[in-house]
Amino acid sequence: MSQSDVDLIRATYESFGRGDIPAVMANFAEDIEWNAPDVLPHGRRVRGHEGVGQFFAGLGDQWTDFGLEIEEIVDGDSAVLGRGRASGRLHGSATGYGFVHAFTIRDGKVARFDEYVAPPEGGFPTT
C-alpha cells in the first residue's frame, strides 16, 4: 500500500461522516467484495456496487444517529487498516462497538472491505 491508499481511505471515511454515500461509492471498484460480520445488526456479505448500496440502506434502516469515530488509519502492507468505534441508536437504545476495517486497494479503488468487530458486552439491543 502507499500514502495515496491511506489518503483514499481517509477521504472515504470523511465522505461517510458527511453522509455523502455517492462519494463513498465512487472510491469502490465495481466488483468490490464487502464483508461485515453477521454479529452486527446490519452485517452482510455482498459483492458489487448494488450489494454495497443495499448494505448502506440496511445500515440506515437499522440505526439512527449512526457515526464512526476513527482512531487511526495505517498502511498495513497488504491492506489499509482503520481502527475506531461505531455508535448510534439501535431500537431506541444507545449502543456501539469497536472495529478494525481492512481495505484492500486495487488500481486506486477499494476492491475488498473486511470488518472485524468487538460487540458490546451483552450484545446489541434487539427491541
C-alpha positions as CSV (number, residue, x, y, z in Angstrom):
1,M,0.0,0.0,0.0
2,S,1.0,3.6,-0.2
3,Q,0.3,7.0,1.2
4,S,-2.2,7.6,-1.6
5,D,-4.0,4.5,-0.5
6,V,-4.2,5.8,3.1
7,D,-5.4,9.1,1.8
8,L,-8.1,7.4,-0.2
9,I,-9.4,5.7,2.9
10,R,-9.2,8.9,4.9
11,A,-11.3,10.6,2.2
12,T,-13.8,7.7,2.2
13,Y,-14.3,8.0,6.0
14,E,-14.7,11.8,5.7
15,S,-17.3,11.3,3.0
16,F,-19.2,8.8,5.1
17,G,-19.1,11.2,8.0
18,R,-20.7,13.9,5.9
19,G,-23.4,11.4,4.8
20,D,-22.1,11.6,1.2
21,I,-22.7,7.9,0.2
22,P,-22.2,8.7,-3.6
23,A,-18.7,10.0,-2.8
24,V,-18.0,6.9,-0.7
25,M,-19.2,4.6,-3.5
26,A,-17.0,6.4,-6.1
27,N,-14.0,5.1,-4.2
28,F,-15.1,1.4,-4.6
29,A,-14.3,-0.9,-7.5
30,E,-17.3,-2.1,-9.4
31,D,-16.7,-5.7,-8.3
32,I,-15.9,-4.8,-4.6
33,E,-16.2,-7.6,-2.1
34,W,-17.8,-6.4,1.1
35,N,-17.7,-8.4,4.4
36,A,-19.4,-7.1,7.5
37,P,-19.8,-9.9,10.1
38,D,-23.2,-11.4,11.0
39,V,-22.8,-10.4,14.7
40,L,-23.7,-6.9,13.5
41,P,-27.3,-6.0,13.2
42,H,-26.5,-4.7,9.7
43,G,-23.9,-7.4,8.9
44,R,-23.9,-9.0,5.4
45,R,-21.6,-10.2,2.8
46,V,-22.1,-8.7,-0.7
47,R,-20.4,-8.1,-3.9
48,G,-20.5,-5.1,-6.3
49,H,-21.9,-1.6,-6.1
50,E,-25.5,-2.8,-5.9
51,G,-24.9,-5.0,-2.9
52,V,-22.9,-2.4,-1.1
53,G,-25.7,0.1,-1.8
54,Q,-28.1,-2.4,-0.1
55,F,-25.7,-2.7,2.8
56,F,-25.8,1.1,3.4
57,A,-29.6,1.1,3.0
58,G,-29.8,-1.6,5.7
59,L,-27.4,0.3,7.9
60,G,-29.8,3.3,7.7
61,D,-32.8,1.1,8.3
62,Q,-31.3,-0.5,11.5
63,W,-29.6,2.5,13.1
64,T,-30.3,6.2,13.9
65,D,-27.6,8.8,14.6
66,F,-25.0,6.2,13.4
67,G,-21.5,7.5,13.3
68,L,-17.8,6.4,13.3
69,E,-15.0,7.7,15.4
70,I,-11.8,6.9,13.6
71,E,-8.9,6.5,16.0
72,E,-6.2,5.5,13.4
73,I,-5.6,4.8,9.8
74,V,-2.5,2.8,9.0
75,D,-0.7,1.2,6.0
76,G,-0.8,-2.5,6.7
77,D,1.3,-3.5,3.7
78,S,-1.4,-5.7,2.0
79,A,-4.3,-3.5,3.2
80,V,-5.1,-0.1,4.7
81,L,-6.4,-0.6,8.3
82,G,-8.9,1.8,10.0
83,R,-9.5,1.3,13.7
84,G,-12.2,3.0,15.7
85,R,-15.6,2.9,17.3
86,A,-19.1,3.0,15.8
87,S,-22.0,4.3,17.8
88,G,-25.7,5.2,17.4
89,R,-29.1,4.2,18.4
90,L,-30.4,0.7,17.8
91,H,-34.1,0.0,18.5
92,G,-34.1,3.3,20.5
93,S,-31.2,2.3,22.7
94,A,-27.7,3.9,22.6
95,T,-25.0,1.4,21.8
96,G,-21.8,1.0,19.9
97,Y,-18.9,-1.3,19.1
98,G,-15.2,-1.3,18.4
99,F,-13.9,-2.2,14.9
100,V,-11.0,-2.7,12.6
101,H,-11.7,-2.2,8.9
102,A,-9.3,-3.7,6.4
103,F,-9.4,-2.2,2.9
104,T,-7.7,-3.9,0.0
105,I,-6.9,-1.4,-2.8
106,R,-6.6,-2.3,-6.4
107,D,-5.9,0.3,-9.2
108,G,-6.7,3.2,-6.9
109,K,-10.1,1.8,-5.7
110,V,-11.2,-0.3,-2.8
111,A,-11.6,-3.8,-4.1
112,R,-12.3,-5.5,-0.7
113,F,-13.6,-4.5,2.7
114,D,-13.4,-6.7,5.7
115,E,-14.8,-5.6,9.1
116,Y,-13.7,-7.1,12.4
117,V,-15.7,-6.1,15.5
118,A,-15.8,-6.1,19.3
119,P,-19.6,-6.1,20.0
120,P,-20.9,-4.5,23.2
121,E,-20.9,-6.7,26.4
122,G,-24.2,-8.4,26.5
123,G,-24.8,-8.0,22.7
124,F,-26.8,-5.5,20.8
125,P,-30.3,-4.3,21.8
126,T,-33.0,-6.3,20.0
127,T,-36.1,-4.4,20.8
